[in-house]
Amino acid sequence: MPPRRHQHQQQPPRVYVTRKLPGDALQTLAKSCQVTLNSRPEPPTRKELLKNVRGKDAILCMLSDRIDAQVMDAAGPSLKIISSYSTGFEHIDVAEATRRGIYVTYTSDILAEATADLTFALLLACARNVVQGDRMVREGRWKVGWTPDLLLGQQVHGSTIGIIGLGRIGTAVARRAGGFGMRILYYSRNRNEKAEAETGATYSDLDGLLAQSDFVSIHTSMNDASRHMINRSSLRKMKKTAYLINTARGAIVDERDLALALEEGWIAGAGLDVFEKEPLPKASPLVRMEKNVVLLPHIGSASRQTREKMAQAAVKSILDVLVVGGGRGEPEPAFCVNQIRRR
Ligand code: GLV
């Protein structure tokens, strides 16, 4: 199908925003666009999404909104840009959007440093029993005062971290690992020699990384190749004393295999910010594992500063297309995922 031509807009462009965002970016958007906002704390239901996108020029969506051909059909021919308030964009059918001449944008790696911070929070919490210790003190189970062998954990300094995916987030994790005096291994589809030089990370194949690391931390993107990349066979290759940290995407790990590995002691523990199904169902076996598993509600990028910057970026992409570009999509928005050929 040839790319559509965008008509000059008389009315202010119309934008559907699927959640309230931190900071004042949505106020900026409302100065030049007519904004329809789902102001409830929950994501819109599929039905609400399909209804609210109708006739819109832009959708500002979250990673919890599945944006596929049905949503694009529901929006109709006015839709010019799908701007996702996220780094991952696997929830959007990018090929379909490209076919229809619709820009897809994301918030790029604005979240890299915040996510690396949270990765280390999880790593340290696992290694040094931070959450268990907090519970013990609060619940009145700290009976004896200082004790020589209370909550002995794993030494972080001098241990080996294995980073899967050495992009911006993985590199930010490697930098922190250097500060903790860790040996750094990484596995990636492509070698990142610049990051190796900066952080001292050493390339390894995946099996070698799994076998040698005390902490395996996942920072690769979600795609068909990475789905269930960590499974029964890879967990078997890890040290019995090792921890798995995941702040990337839940489905990179086969969660059933992970639960089995934790139950049977193939590995020592896990720190997880992401899950195959979010929110994590209460019935998940991971919820019962209080001693060796730390669970967080997908807050990797959730520092106030980062989330506000992400909001500004998501709004800027929309304004680039609808206001600066006058609806014709020129110049191309910042952080564009796809290439749209304009005529
Ligand atoms: C968070 O997980 C994101 O993709 O922004």
Boltz pocket constraint, residues with backbone or C-beta under 6 A from the ligand:
constraints:
  - pocket:
      binder: B
      contacts: [[A, 63], [A, 85], [A, 86], [A, 87], [A, 88], [A, 89], [A, 111], [A, 247], [A, 248], [A, 300], [A, 301]]
      max_distance: 6.0
